[in-house]
Amino acid sequence: MELDFSRCIICQEKTAEELRCPLLNPSVGGDKKSAAYQSFLTNVEKFREIDLLPTELKFGSDETVDTFVNNSASWHESCHVQFSNYKLARARKRKESNPHENESEQGRQPRKRRSIIMIEQCFLCEKGADTDNPLHHVSSYDMDTGIKTMISELQDTELFARIVGSDLMAMDATYHLTCLTHLRNRYRSHMRQLQKATINTDDIMNEARTFVELAGYIEMSVNAGTLIFKLSEFHTLYVNRLEELNIIKTINKTRLKEQLLERFPDAQAQHDGRNIVIIFKDGMKDMIKDAMKKRDFTEDAQILAQAATIVRKDIFHHEGFQFTGQFPPGCQEKSLPSSLQCLVSMILNGPNLIESDDSQVCLTVGQTIFHNVKKRKPNFVYESPAHSKQRTSTTNLHWHKYTRTD
């Protein structure tokens, strides 16, 4: 029987279902367009070898890929899916479990194809296609892996039950673009929540400290007469300082620019054709000088009181250093809350991004404060000067080691 290539090459029937031609698939290019025909014919031969064709075919083994390509052969998706790798694997397994399955059907006429058409559904929402929301096919193994990873991370048991143990590409799974976008947004939100849950409060404090140091560096530069800066310069300084504080993260340049413009309202961001530059007006220099000359002692006292309250709170909630017979690397830094380290460093070195130095001097001063701080009781009476064991620093342990008389 001669094939009518204007119809589905598998069922040769006219139905309401749309015909699909692999040569018209925009996501596949070049020589790969004919690969779908090759894969289909290969599976047809394998079905014939085990004598379990899913449906009666109107062509024999003499049809070639070139014939299909030259005639732009098309098929119904519901017909083509019956010859997928998944269906072939199921047929082989069925054949192995019952090798005489076809013997009882000898002489029986092949069943005619039912007129009921399989309705394609989005495997995410289980709804069909419509005019505004067409269905798309899972077209790559990377996409298959990505979808499974997102569903697994989200621990969505309902979706996981639909895809577990299956190959979405082999099953010709379809999806709505809006459904896949919604899944990706859920995954990104979930990963952001996980990231926030694992963020250390010390990292937050050190990141805020770095921004203050960057702002201090900008003020000093403007005061010295520099009014134009590259955003990339600020970004590099910011990232390098975070790395010095053992914070490795990606910093978005646009968000950093918005933070700087909010901190310096008179500054402007402009594009010179290649780089984004931050420009300060000429009056910015005089404004900074005037601000340094004017001093509100009441406001200064409030700022100092707030700083002291923040640092004291962190000191009393800090676990401190628990001596176990040795001093491991980094024990001095871990023995102090980051807010106290930040305050002492700024007092000794100033909020300068370039010359900031968390030296041994900073750690020693911080440990002395940490060891001698007193907690106020509810009746506003301070505790006795006796030092708390929970706030024993490495410096005090070293001192006790060399001065004890026992």
BELDA-V197681 format. One record per residue. N is the residue number from 0. RES is the residue in one small letter. SS is DSSP state (H for helix, E for strand, C for the rest). PHI is phi in whole degrees, 0 to 359 (NA if undefined). Layout:
N&RES&SS&PHI  N&RES&SS&PHI
//
This chain:
0&m&C&NA  1&e&C&281  2&l&C&286  3&d&C&262  4&f&C&285  5&s&C&277  6&r&C&245  7&c&E&297  8&i&C&289  9&i&C&268  10&c&C&258  11&q&C&57  12&e&C&241  13&k&C&266  14&t&C&224  15&a&C&283  16&e&C&287  17&e&C&289  18&l&E&277  19&r&E&241  20&c&C&245  21&p&H&302  22&l&H&291  23&l&H&260  24&n&C&284  25&p&C&289  26&s&C&278  27&v&C&240  28&g&C&230  29&g&H&66  30&d&H&288  31&k&H&287  32&k&H&297  33&s&H&277  34&a&H&296  35&a&H&296  36&y&H&295  37&q&H&298  38&s&H&297  39&f&H&295  40&l&H&295  41&t&H&298  42&n&H&293  43&v&H&299  44&e&H&296  45&k&H&292  46&f&H&295  47&r&H&292  48&e&H&297  49&i&C&264  50&d&C&59  51&l&C&224  52&l&C&298  53&p&C&296  54&t&C&207  55&e&C&289  56&l&C&258  57&k&C&263  58&f&C&224  59&g&C&258  60&s&C&280  61&d&C&275  62&e&C&289  63&t&C&238  64&v&H&297  65&d&H&299  66&t&H&298  67&f&H&294  68&v&H&293  69&n&H&296  70&n&C&255  71&s&C&49  72&a&C&301  73&s&E&234  74&w&E&208  75&h&E&283  76&e&H&297  77&s&H&293  78&c&H&280  79&h&H&294  80&v&H&295  81&q&H&291  82&f&H&249  83&s&C&286  84&n&H&299  85&y&H&297  86&k&H&295  87&l&H&295  88&a&H&297  89&r&H&296  90&a&H&294  91&r&H&297  92&k&H&296  93&r&H&294  94&k&H&293  95&e&H&293  96&s&H&283  97&n&C&218  98&p&C&296  99&h&C&258  100&e&C&299  101&n&C&272  102&e&H&294  103&s&H&284  104&e&H&254  105&q&C&298  106&g&C&82  107&r&C&277  108&q&C&292  109&p&C&301  110&r&C&291  111&k&C&284  112&r&C&292  113&r&C&294  114&s&C&273  115&i&C&285  116&i&C&266  117&m&C&289  118&i&C&275  119&e&C&289  120&q&C&227  121&c&E&288  122&f&C&287  123&l&C&272  124&c&C&246  125&e&C&60  126&k&C&239  127&g&C&278  128&a&C&276  129&d&C&220  130&t&C&299  131&d&C&273  132&n&C&220  133&p&C&288  134&l&E&267  135&h&E&237  136&h&E&261  137&v&C&292  138&s&C&252  139&s&C&209  140&y&H&289  141&d&H&297  142&m&H&293  143&d&H&302  144&t&H&296  145&g&H&297  146&i&H&296  147&k&H&296  148&t&H&296  149&m&H&297  150&i&H&294  151&s&H&294  152&e&H&295  153&l&H&286  154&q&C&55  155&d&C&276  156&t&H&296  157&e&H&293  158&l&H&290  159&f&H&297  160&a&H&294  161&r&H&280  162&i&H&248  163&v&C&299  164&g&C&73  165&s&C&241  166&d&C&253  167&l&C&299  168&m&C&289  169&a&C&292  170&m&C&277  171&d&C&55  172&a&C&296  173&t&E&240  174&y&E&208  175&h&E&277  176&l&H&299  177&t&H&295  178&c&H&291  179&l&H&293  180&t&H&298  181&h&H&298  182&l&H&297  183&r&H&295  184&n&H&294  185&r&H&298  186&y&H&294  187&r&H&297  188&s&H&297  189&h&H&296  190&m&H&292  191&r&H&295  192&q&H&295  193&l&H&296  194&q&H&294  195&k&H&295  196&a&H&292  197&t&C&261  198&i&C&288  199&n&C&277  200&t&H&297  201&d&H&296  202&d&H&294  203&i&H&296  204&m&H&297  205&n&H&292  206&e&H&292  207&a&H&296  208&r&H&299  209&t&H&298  210&f&H&294  211&v&H&297  212&e&H&296  213&l&H&295  214&a&H&297  215&g&H&296  216&y&H&297  217&i&H&295  218&e&H&298  219&m&H&295  220&s&H&292  221&v&H&296  222&n&H&297  223&a&C&276  224&g&C&112  225&t&C&274  226&l&C&243  227&i&E&234  228&f&E&225  229&k&E&276  230&l&H&299  231&s&H&298  232&e&H&294  233&f&H&298  234&h&H&296  235&t&H&296  236&l&H&299  237&y&H&296  238&v&H&294  239&n&H&297  240&r&H&293  241&l&H&297  242&e&H&296  243&e&H&297  244&l&C&266  245&n&C&64  246&i&C&245  247&i&C&252  248&k&C&204  249&t&C&275  250&i&C&253  251&n&C&283  252&k&H&296  253&t&H&296  254&r&H&293  255&l&H&296  256&k&H&298  257&e&H&296  258&q&H&296  259&l&H&292  260&l&H&293  261&e&H&289  262&r&H&287  263&f&C&239  264&p&C&299  265&d&C&277  266&a&E&277  267&q&E&228  268&a&E&255  269&q&E&225  270&h&E&248  271&d&C&268  272&g&C&101  273&r&C&227  274&n&C&234  275&i&E&271  276&v&E&242  277&i&E&257  278&i&E&247  279&f&E&256  280&k&C&292  281&d&H&300  282&g&H&287  283&m&H&296  284&k&H&297  285&d&H&294  286&m&H&296  287&i&H&294  288&k&H&296  289&d&H&296  290&a&H&294  291&m&H&286  292&k&H&286  293&k&C&283  294&r&C&222  295&d&C&258  296&f&H&294  297&t&H&295  298&e&H&295  299&d&H&299  300&a&H&297  301&q&H&294  302&i&H&295  303&l&H&296  304&a&H&295  305&q&H&295  306&a&H&297  307&a&H&297  308&t&H&297  309&i&H&297  310&v&H&292  311&r&H&297  312&k&H&299  313&d&H&293  314&i&H&297  315&f&H&287  316&h&H&260  317&h&C&278  318&e&C&293  319&g&C&78  320&f&C&257  321&q&C&262  322&f&C&286  323&t&C&240  324&g&C&101  325&q&C&207  326&f&C&247  327&p&C&289  328&p&C&301  329&g&C&81  330&c&H&294  331&q&H&292  332&e&H&295  333&k&H&287  334&s&C&282  335&l&C&241  336&p&C&292  337&s&H&296  338&s&H&295  339&l&H&291  340&q&H&300  341&c&H&296  342&l&H&296  343&v&H&297  344&s&H&297  345&m&H&290  346&i&H&293  347&l&H&281  348&n&H&247  349&g&C&82  350&p&C&282  351&n&C&248  352&l&C&292  353&i&C&278  354&e&C&260  355&s&C&296  356&d&C&214  357&d&C&273  358&s&C&275  359&q&H&298  360&v&H&299  361&c&H&300  362&l&H&295  363&t&H&294  364&v&H&298  365&g&H&298  366&q&H&293  367&t&H&295  368&i&H&297  369&f&H&301  370&h&H&284  371&n&H&254  372&v&C&295  373&k&C&246  374&k&C&264  375&r&E&274  376&k&C&277  377&p&C&302  378&n&C&274  379&f&C&64  380&v&C&254  381&y&E&284  382&e&C&292  383&s&C&296  384&p&C&293  385&a&C&305  386&h&C&282  387&s&C&279  388&k&H&294  389&q&H&290  390&r&H&246  391&t&C&280  392&s&C&261  393&t&H&294  394&t&H&298  395&n&H&293  396&l&H&293  397&h&H&299  398&w&H&297  399&h&H&295  400&k&H&297  401&y&H&263  402&t&H&242  403&r&C&292  404&t&C&251  405&d&C&281
//
